[in-house]
Amino acid sequence: MNGDSTRDRNRPACTSQNGADGMSLRSEADKGRRIRVFRGFDALPQFRHPVATIGSFDGVHLGHRALLDRLTAEARARGGESIVLTFDPHPRITLGRSEGLHLLTSLDEKIDLLERAGVDNVVVIPFDRAFSALSGREFAERYLLGRLGVEVLVAGYDHRFGHDRIDCDGLEALGLHVVRVGERQVAGAHVSSTTIRRLVEAGDFAEAERLLGHALRHTEPVGACGEEIAKAPVESASDHPENNDKI
């Protein structure tokens, strides 16, 4: 995934293992469109009125969908483009905190779900030690404003940025317009990647899929040093760094 790659959105909705159709994450208007995927910040085009959000988006669950729905709505209202900035590898791997981590989606699966949600562009950030050391101000000025020219940032109500965990008020002080999205609950349950991972580990796949909003594809265990050690399908029951748990 070097530079810009384009993926065809003409593909069927995900299907759970008993053959039942999974919930399609894109509207009829989005079908047939194409998503652009960029690796890093070195070969980016000039985006049209860019509206962005950032996070790991593991699982692309219903909490993420609230952000993505607002992202695409804000982009449409401005005649602009929606951009999701996500990380590879997962930040916990780079930071040495991956022991026991079971990712809900691979990078390709995540991108597939993002394009089904109607996202125009994905920028995959190589999350290394140097990037993890950036302050929120450095990240906003160097990348959001400098490289992408972001006009609007869509963020969770308690999302924080950079190693110093700057909040949305701090970003607005830099001149970046921030749209905050509230917490998403389903039947009183907080929706987060961590919650869903715990449900999967407990074998409660039906509840995990309810919070995901789509069929569970697989979990991807990683070792203490971050290497992938398995990639096993999980039997489907229907067959927001801990920064607002987007990682």
C-alpha positions as CSV (number, residue, x, y, z in Angstrom):
1,M,0.0,0.0,0.0
2,N,2.5,2.6,-1.1
3,G,1.2,5.9,-2.3
4,D,-2.4,6.0,-3.6
5,S,-4.4,2.8,-4.3
6,T,-8.0,2.7,-5.2
7,R,-10.5,0.1,-4.2
8,D,-13.8,-0.9,-5.9
9,R,-16.8,-0.5,-3.7
10,N,-18.9,-2.9,-5.9
11,R,-18.7,-5.9,-3.5
12,P,-21.3,-7.7,-1.5
13,A,-22.1,-7.0,2.1
14,C,-20.3,-9.1,4.7
15,T,-22.0,-12.4,5.5
16,S,-22.1,-14.3,8.7
17,Q,-21.2,-18.0,8.8
18,N,-24.7,-19.3,8.8
19,G,-25.3,-17.6,5.4
20,A,-27.4,-14.7,6.8
21,D,-26.6,-11.4,5.2
22,G,-24.6,-9.1,7.4
23,M,-25.7,-5.4,7.7
24,S,-24.5,-3.4,4.8
25,L,-22.5,-0.4,6.1
26,R,-23.1,1.8,3.0
27,S,-26.1,3.4,1.4
28,E,-27.3,2.8,-2.1
29,A,-25.9,6.2,-3.1
30,D,-22.4,5.1,-2.0
31,K,-22.4,1.9,-3.9
32,G,-20.2,1.9,-7.0
33,R,-17.9,4.7,-5.6
34,R,-14.2,4.2,-5.0
35,I,-12.1,4.9,-2.0
36,R,-8.5,6.1,-2.1
37,V,-5.9,4.7,0.3
38,F,-2.7,6.5,1.1
39,R,0.3,5.2,3.1
40,G,1.8,8.0,5.0
41,F,1.9,11.7,4.2
42,D,4.5,12.0,1.5
43,A,2.3,11.6,-1.7
44,L,-1.0,13.2,-0.8
45,P,-3.0,15.1,-3.3
46,Q,-4.7,18.4,-2.6
47,F,-8.0,17.4,-1.0
48,R,-11.2,19.3,-1.7
49,H,-12.5,21.0,1.5
50,P,-11.2,18.0,3.6
51,V,-13.1,16.9,6.7
52,A,-11.1,14.4,8.8
53,T,-11.3,12.1,11.8
54,I,-8.5,10.0,13.4
55,G,-8.3,6.8,15.3
56,S,-7.5,3.1,15.1
57,F,-11.1,2.2,14.3
58,D,-10.6,-1.5,15.2
59,G,-13.8,-3.3,14.3
60,V,-15.5,-0.2,12.8
61,H,-18.3,-0.7,15.4
62,L,-21.4,1.4,16.0
63,G,-19.5,3.9,18.1
64,H,-17.2,4.5,15.1
65,R,-20.2,4.7,12.8
66,A,-21.5,7.7,14.7
67,L,-18.2,9.4,14.0
68,L,-18.2,8.3,10.4
69,D,-21.8,9.3,9.7
70,R,-21.0,12.8,11.0
71,L,-17.8,12.8,9.0
72,T,-19.4,12.1,5.7
73,A,-22.3,14.4,6.4
74,E,-20.0,17.3,7.2
75,A,-18.0,16.6,4.0
76,R,-21.2,16.5,1.9
77,A,-22.4,19.8,3.4
78,R,-19.2,21.5,2.3
79,G,-18.9,19.8,-1.1
80,G,-15.7,18.3,0.2
81,E,-14.0,15.0,0.9
82,S,-14.0,12.8,4.0
83,I,-10.7,11.4,5.3
84,V,-10.1,8.8,7.9
85,L,-6.6,8.8,9.4
86,T,-5.8,5.4,11.0
87,F,-2.7,3.6,12.3
88,D,-0.6,0.6,11.2
89,P,0.5,-1.1,13.3
90,H,-1.9,-0.7,16.2
91,P,-0.5,1.9,18.6
92,R,-0.4,-0.6,21.5
93,I,2.0,-2.7,19.4
94,T,4.4,0.1,18.9
95,L,4.2,1.2,22.6
96,G,4.9,-2.4,23.8
97,R,1.4,-2.9,25.3
98,S,0.1,-5.5,22.9
99,E,0.1,-8.6,25.1
100,G,-3.4,-10.1,25.2
101,L,-4.5,-7.8,22.3
102,H,-6.9,-9.4,19.9
103,L,-7.6,-7.1,17.0
104,L,-11.2,-7.3,15.6
105,T,-10.2,-6.4,12.0
106,S,-7.1,-6.6,9.9
107,L,-6.1,-3.5,8.0
108,D,-7.7,-4.7,4.8
109,E,-11.0,-5.5,6.6
110,K,-11.0,-2.2,8.3
111,I,-10.6,-0.4,5.0
112,D,-13.4,-2.5,3.5
113,L,-15.7,-1.5,6.3
114,L,-14.7,2.2,6.0
115,E,-15.5,2.2,2.3
116,R,-18.8,0.6,3.0
117,A,-19.5,3.5,5.4
118,G,-19.0,5.9,2.5
119,V,-15.5,7.3,3.4
120,D,-13.7,8.9,0.5
121,N,-10.1,8.6,1.6
122,V,-8.0,6.7,4.1
123,V,-4.6,7.8,5.2
124,V,-2.7,4.9,6.9
125,I,-0.2,6.4,9.3
126,P,2.9,4.2,10.0
127,F,2.7,4.3,13.8
128,D,6.3,4.2,14.9
129,R,8.1,5.6,18.0
130,A,8.9,8.9,16.3
131,F,5.2,9.4,15.5
132,S,4.1,8.4,18.9
133,A,6.4,11.1,20.4
134,L,4.6,14.0,18.6
135,S,2.7,16.4,20.7
136,G,-0.9,17.1,19.8
137,R,0.1,20.6,18.6
138,E,2.9,19.2,16.4
139,F,0.5,16.6,14.9
140,A,-2.2,19.2,14.2
141,E,0.1,21.8,12.7
142,R,2.4,19.5,10.8
143,Y,-0.1,17.0,9.5
144,L,-3.8,18.0,9.9
145,L,-3.3,21.6,8.9
146,G,0.0,21.4,7.0
147,R,-0.1,18.2,4.9
148,L,-3.9,17.6,4.6
149,G,-5.3,21.1,4.9
150,V,-8.1,19.9,7.2
151,E,-11.0,22.3,7.4
152,V,-13.0,20.4,10.0
153,L,-12.0,17.6,12.4
154,V,-14.7,15.2,13.7
155,A,-13.7,13.8,17.1
156,G,-15.2,11.9,20.0
157,Y,-16.4,14.0,22.9
158,D,-13.4,13.0,25.0
159,H,-10.8,12.3,22.3
160,R,-7.2,13.5,23.0
161,F,-4.3,13.8,20.7
162,G,-0.5,13.4,20.9
163,H,1.7,12.1,23.7
164,D,0.7,15.1,25.8
165,R,-3.0,14.2,25.2
166,I,-4.2,17.6,24.1
167,D,-8.0,17.9,24.0
168,C,-10.3,19.4,21.4
169,D,-10.2,22.8,23.0
170,G,-6.5,22.8,22.5
171,L,-6.8,22.0,18.8
172,E,-9.4,24.7,18.4
173,A,-7.0,27.2,19.9
174,L,-4.8,26.4,16.8
175,G,-7.5,27.5,14.5
176,L,-8.9,24.0,13.7
177,H,-12.7,23.7,13.7
178,V,-13.6,20.6,15.7
179,V,-17.0,18.9,15.6
180,R,-17.6,16.7,18.7
181,V,-19.6,13.5,18.6
182,G,-21.2,12.2,21.8
183,E,-20.9,8.8,23.3
184,R,-22.7,5.9,21.5
185,Q,-24.7,3.4,23.6
186,V,-26.7,0.4,22.4
187,A,-29.5,-0.6,24.9
188,G,-27.5,1.1,27.6
189,A,-24.2,-0.6,26.8
190,H,-21.1,1.6,26.1
191,V,-19.8,0.8,22.6
192,S,-16.0,0.5,22.4
193,S,-13.4,-1.8,20.8
194,T,-12.3,-2.9,24.3
195,T,-15.8,-3.9,25.3
196,I,-16.3,-5.9,22.1
197,R,-12.9,-7.6,22.5
198,R,-13.9,-8.7,26.0
199,L,-17.2,-10.1,24.7
200,V,-15.4,-12.1,22.0
201,E,-12.9,-13.4,24.6
202,A,-15.9,-14.5,26.7
203,G,-17.5,-16.2,23.8
204,D,-20.5,-13.9,23.6
205,F,-20.4,-13.4,19.9
206,A,-24.0,-12.4,19.6
207,E,-23.5,-9.4,21.9
208,A,-20.2,-8.5,20.2
209,E,-22.0,-8.5,16.8
210,R,-24.8,-6.3,18.2
211,L,-22.3,-3.7,19.3
212,L,-20.3,-4.0,16.1
213,G,-23.4,-3.6,13.9
214,H,-22.1,-6.2,11.4
215,A,-21.0,-9.8,11.3
216,L,-17.9,-10.6,13.2
217,R,-15.2,-11.5,10.7
218,H,-12.3,-12.7,12.9
219,T,-10.0,-11.7,15.7
220,E,-6.3,-11.4,15.2
221,P,-4.2,-12.2,18.2
222,V,-0.8,-10.5,18.5
223,G,2.1,-11.4,20.6
224,A,3.8,-9.3,23.3
225,C,6.2,-7.8,20.7
226,G,3.4,-7.1,18.3
227,E,3.9,-9.9,15.8
228,E,0.8,-11.6,14.4
229,I,0.6,-15.1,15.9
230,A,-2.6,-16.3,14.5
231,K,-5.5,-15.3,12.3
232,A,-8.4,-17.6,13.0
233,P,-12.0,-17.2,12.0
234,V,-14.4,-16.8,14.8
235,E,-17.7,-18.6,14.7
236,S,-20.4,-16.0,14.4
237,A,-23.2,-16.2,16.9
238,S,-25.6,-14.9,14.3
239,D,-24.7,-17.8,11.9
240,H,-13.3,5.0,21.2
241,P,-5.7,4.8,23.4
242,E,-7.8,4.2,25.0
243,N,-8.2,7.7,23.3
244,N,-12.1,7.4,23.3
245,D,-11.2,3.7,22.7
246,K,-10.5,4.1,19.0
247,I,-7.5,1.9,19.6
